[in-house]
Amino acid sequence: MKRIMSLSFTAMFLVALVSCGGGEKPVVKPTTPDTPKAPKIERTIISQSKSPAPDWAVNDQVWSEGAEGGTKWLYLRVEAEDPQKETAKLLADGQKIAQMADAIKQLATHEFAKVTEGMAGQGAGLETYVFDAVAAVSKNVKTGGALNAGDYWEYVQETKGADSKTYYRYVLRFKIDYAGFQKAMKDAWNAEAAKVKEVNPELKEKGDQMTDALNQAAETK
């Protein structure tokens, strides 16, 4: 009888110990609040100058190549936004020189990269000179005489969460003779090639290879 009472007392003691916080406490993992997702931006075209919009006005590429009347052209796109349509047009026109220069820089980077890739790794060491040549191309291409090749506008409602605004997006397209761009590429590199020979004679052969590759690329265009 005493043994039974002893066991009962022990069991009651253990239950009381656990209930009072004795024993190992459960591990509580800290919780972090979920990072709120950014509201989705929705754009609705209320009105537009042309429907459907021309591809050059809605794609992400600010430069493209094409031919008209037997002449190859380099097309450049500029754009601006404003609540007033005429102001958006004026802003786009006012920014055209800077935006076209940036587009030409992108194209020159693209073209030099293709030439370097075609040299099968032989362009290593010329990176600084190529960088300077790209900058020279964007400065030397004559964009002041660029011809208008189209314009497009759209009136847009943009909604982001509970916020909404409307504005005009005005897009202008210009074209310049592609041969002028190619000449600027060659002239820019020839100037850098001369520096290579003077400053890094050990890279002279690679510089000459770049010159030949640029000439070959121009012939195949």
Long-range contacts (C-beta under 8 A, 24 or more apart in sequence): 39-160, 39-161, 40-160, 41-158, 41-159, 41-160, 42-158, 42-159, 42-160, 43-156, 43-157, 43-158, 43-159, 44-156, 44-157, 44-158, 44-159, 45-154, 45-155, 45-156, 46-155, 46-156, 46-157, 46-166, 47-154, 47-155, 48-152, 48-153, 48-154, 48-155, 49-151, 49-152, 49-153, 49-154, 50-152, 53-152, 53-154, 54-150, 54-152, 56-150, 56-173, 57-150, 57-152, 57-171, 57-173, 62-99, 62-102, 62-103, 62-106, 63-103, 63-104, 63-106, 63-107, 65-178, 68-175, 71-177, 71-178, 72-177, 72-178, 72-179, 72-221, 73-149, 73-175, 73-176, 73-177, 73-178, 74-104, 74-107, 74-175, 74-176, 74-177, 74-178, 74-181, 75-149, 75-173, 75-174, 75-175, 76-100, 76-103, 76-104, 76-143, 76-146, 76-173, 76-174, 76-175, 76-176, 77-103, 77-171, 77-172, 77-173, 77-174, 78-103, 78-171, 78-172, 78-174, 79-169, 79-170, 79-171, 79-172, 80-169, 80-170, 81-167, 81-168, 81-169, 81-170, 82-167, 82-168, 82-170, 83-166, 83-167, 83-168, 84-168, 85-153, 85-155, 85-168, 85-170, 87-168, 88-153, 88-167, 88-168, 88-169, 88-170, 89-151, 89-153, 89-170, 89-172, 91-170, 92-170, 92-171, 92-172, 93-172, 96-143, 96-146, 96-172, 96-174, 97-143, 97-144, 100-143, 100-146, 100-174, 101-138, 101-139, 101-141, 101-143, 102-138, 104-137, 104-138, 104-141, 104-143, 104-181, 105-134, 105-135, 105-137, 105-138, 107-181, 108-133, 108-134, 108-137, 108-138, 108-185, 108-188, 109-134, 111-185, 111-217, 112-185, 114-217, 115-210, 115-213, 115-214, 115-217, 116-210, 116-213, 118-213, 118-217, 119-206, 119-209, 119-210, 119-213, 122-206, 122-209, 123-206, 123-209, 123-210, 124-206, 125-200, 125-203, 125-206, 126-196, 126-203, 126-206, 126-207, 126-210, 129-192, 129-193, 129-195, 129-196, 129-207, 130-192, 130-210, 132-192, 133-185, 133-188, 133-189, 133-191, 133-192, 134-188, 136-184, 136-187, 136-188, 136-191, 136-192, 137-181, 137-184, 137-185, 137-188, 140-184, 140-187, 140-188, 141-176, 141-180, 141-181, 141-184, 142-176, 142-180, 143-174, 143-176, 145-176, 146-174, 146-175, 146-176, 147-174, 147-175, 147-176, 148-172, 148-173, 148-174, 149-173, 149-174, 149-175, 178-221, 182-218, 182-221, 185-214, 185-218, 186-214, 186-215, 186-218, 189-214
